[in-house]
Amino acid sequence: MEILYLMIPLGVVLVAAAGAALIWAVRDGQYDDLDGVARRMPDD
């Protein structure tokens, strides 16, 4: 039962970090050009 006192906050922190990374990637423009890479790949 004591392990829950460690695992629940750790899980919340990890989910918050993943959410922050996703928000950062979206705001930074990582997902702006999804089709460009697919079109350039056959040219290589």
N, CA, C and O atoms as a DFTB+ gen file, in Angstrom:
176 C
 N C O
     1  1       0.810      -1.195       0.000
     2  2       0.000       0.000       0.000
     3  2       0.857       1.263       0.000
     4  3       0.464       2.284      -0.566
     5  1       2.027       1.193       0.635
     6  2       2.893       2.363       0.693
     7  2       3.463       2.722      -0.671
     8  3       3.808       3.877      -0.922
     9  1       3.562       1.736      -1.549
    10  2       4.111       1.998      -2.879
    11  2       3.209       2.939      -3.676
    12  3       3.678       3.645      -4.569
    13  1       1.908       2.948      -3.352
    14  2       0.991       3.851      -4.045
    15  2       1.318       5.310      -3.767
    16  3       1.076       6.170      -4.613
    17  1       1.865       5.598      -2.592
    18  2       2.248       6.967      -2.266
    19  2       3.404       7.440      -3.137
    20  3       3.603       8.644      -3.294
    21  1       4.149       6.534      -3.692
    22  2       5.234       6.873      -4.613
    23  2       4.778       6.804      -6.065
    24  3       5.097       7.684      -6.864
    25  1       4.038       5.767      -6.402
    26  2       3.702       5.528      -7.805
    27  2       2.663       6.503      -8.361
    28  3       2.755       6.888      -9.526
    29  1       1.700       6.901      -7.574
    30  2       0.665       7.824      -8.075
    31  2       1.257       9.197      -8.384
    32  3       1.014       9.708      -9.476
    33  1       2.024       9.827      -7.483
    34  2       2.628      11.108      -7.863
    35  2       3.628      10.981      -9.003
    36  3       3.727      11.878      -9.841
    37  1       4.367       9.885      -9.045
    38  2       5.303       9.671     -10.137
    39  2       4.573       9.546     -11.469
    40  3       5.034      10.076     -12.480
    41  1       3.458       8.859     -11.478
    42  2       2.649       8.749     -12.689
    43  2       2.086      10.078     -13.130
    44  3       2.054      10.385     -14.322
    45  1       1.640      10.872     -12.166
    46  2       1.109      12.202     -12.499
    47  2       2.205      13.086     -13.074
    48  3       1.965      13.828     -14.027
    49  1       3.394      13.018     -12.511
    50  2       4.514      13.812     -13.023
    51  2       4.889      13.377     -14.435
    52  3       5.159      14.222     -15.288
    53  1       4.909      12.083     -14.692
    54  2       5.256      11.594     -16.029
    55  2       4.209      11.980     -17.068
    56  3       4.558      12.329     -18.196
    57  1       2.944      11.921     -16.705
    58  2       1.886      12.333     -17.627
    59  2       1.972      13.829     -17.896
    60  3       1.775      14.269     -19.028
    61  1       2.265      14.610     -16.865
    62  2       2.411      16.055     -17.042
    63  2       3.609      16.369     -17.946
    64  3       3.534      17.273     -18.779
    65  1       4.697      15.639     -17.789
    66  2       5.873      15.860     -18.638
    67  2       5.575      15.491     -20.086
    68  3       5.995      16.201     -21.000
    69  1       4.863      14.400     -20.307
    70  2       4.509      14.013     -21.675
    71  2       3.559      15.032     -22.301
    72  3       3.688      15.356     -23.481
    73  1       2.613      15.533     -21.524
    74  2       1.697      16.561     -22.022
    75  2       2.429      17.844     -22.354
    76  3       2.142      18.481     -23.367
    77  1       3.374      18.230     -21.507
    78  2       4.163      19.436     -21.769
    79  2       5.008      19.268     -23.026
    80  3       5.149      20.210     -23.806
    81  1       5.570      18.084     -23.229
    82  2       6.362      17.833     -24.435
    83  2       5.487      17.886     -25.684
    84  3       5.920      18.397     -26.717
    85  1       4.282      17.374     -25.605
    86  2       3.365      17.421     -26.741
    87  2       2.959      18.857     -27.060
    88  3       2.945      19.263     -28.222
    89  1       2.632      19.615     -26.028
    90  2       2.255      21.017     -26.246
    91  2       3.421      21.796     -26.829
    92  3       3.228      22.614     -27.730
    93  1       4.628      21.557     -26.330
    94  2       5.813      22.230     -26.869
    95  2       6.013      21.888     -28.344
    96  3       6.304      22.771     -29.151
    97  1       5.858      20.612     -28.698
    98  2       6.062      20.201     -30.083
    99  2       5.029      20.822     -31.011
   100  3       5.359      21.217     -32.129
   101  1       3.796      20.912     -30.564
   102  2       2.744      21.508     -31.392
   103  2       2.996      23.001     -31.572
   104  3       2.866      23.521     -32.680
   105  1       3.352      23.687     -30.504
   106  2       3.597      25.135     -30.591
   107  2       4.867      25.455     -31.364
   108  3       4.972      26.521     -31.969
   109  1       5.832      24.539     -31.349
   110  2       7.095      24.759     -32.040
   111  2       6.987      24.477     -33.532
   112  3       7.915      24.775     -34.284
   113  1       5.862      23.903     -33.974
   114  2       5.643      23.674     -35.393
   115  2       6.125      22.326     -35.891
   116  3       6.362      22.166     -37.088
   117  1       6.275      21.359     -35.010
   118  2       6.759      20.045     -35.413
   119  2       5.759      19.293     -36.292
   120  3       6.150      18.425     -37.072
   121  1       4.491      19.615     -36.171
   122  2       3.455      18.898     -36.906
   123  2       2.858      19.729     -38.034
   124  3       1.764      19.420     -38.508
   125  1       3.547      20.772     -38.472
   126  2       2.994      21.652     -39.500
   127  2       3.000      21.020     -40.892
   128  3       2.027      21.161     -41.633
   129  1       4.068      20.333     -41.256
   130  2       4.219      19.808     -42.613
   131  2       4.240      18.280     -42.576
   132  3       5.305      17.670     -42.664
   133  1       3.080      17.672     -42.448
   134  2       3.018      16.213     -42.351
   135  2       3.153      15.542     -43.713
   136  3       3.638      14.413     -43.786
   137  1       2.739      16.203     -44.795
   138  2       2.793      15.583     -46.109
   139  2       4.104      15.835     -46.840
   140  3       4.423      15.114     -47.785
   141  1       4.854      16.820     -46.434
   142  2       6.083      17.154     -47.128
   143  2       7.113      16.036     -47.076
   144  3       7.757      15.739     -48.082
   145  1       7.271      15.424     -45.932
   146  2       8.232      14.341     -45.797
   147  2       7.806      13.135     -46.633
   148  3       8.647      12.474     -47.243
   149  1       6.525      12.851     -46.662
   150  2       6.034      11.710     -47.445
   151  2       6.258      11.935     -48.935
   152  3       6.469      10.974     -49.676
   153  1       6.218      13.150     -49.375
   154  2       6.439      13.440     -50.802
   155  2       7.919      13.469     -51.151
   156  3       8.298      13.143     -52.276
   157  1       8.754      13.856     -50.197
   158  2      10.187      13.922     -50.472
   159  2      10.868      12.572     -50.356
   160  3      11.929      12.379     -50.949
   161  1      10.301      11.633     -49.618
   162  2      10.946      10.351     -49.377
   163  2      11.200       9.563     -50.664
   164  3      12.298       9.026     -50.814
   165  1      10.261       9.461     -51.593
   166  2      10.552       8.701     -52.828
   167  2      11.641       9.350     -53.682
   168  3      12.277       8.669     -54.486
   169  1      11.864      10.654     -53.522
   170  2      12.889      11.329     -54.312
   171  2      14.299      10.957     -53.874
   172  3      15.238      11.071     -54.662
   173  1      14.462      10.520     -52.644
   174  2      15.802      10.196     -52.126
   175  2      16.294       8.923     -52.661
   176  3      17.402       8.501     -52.330
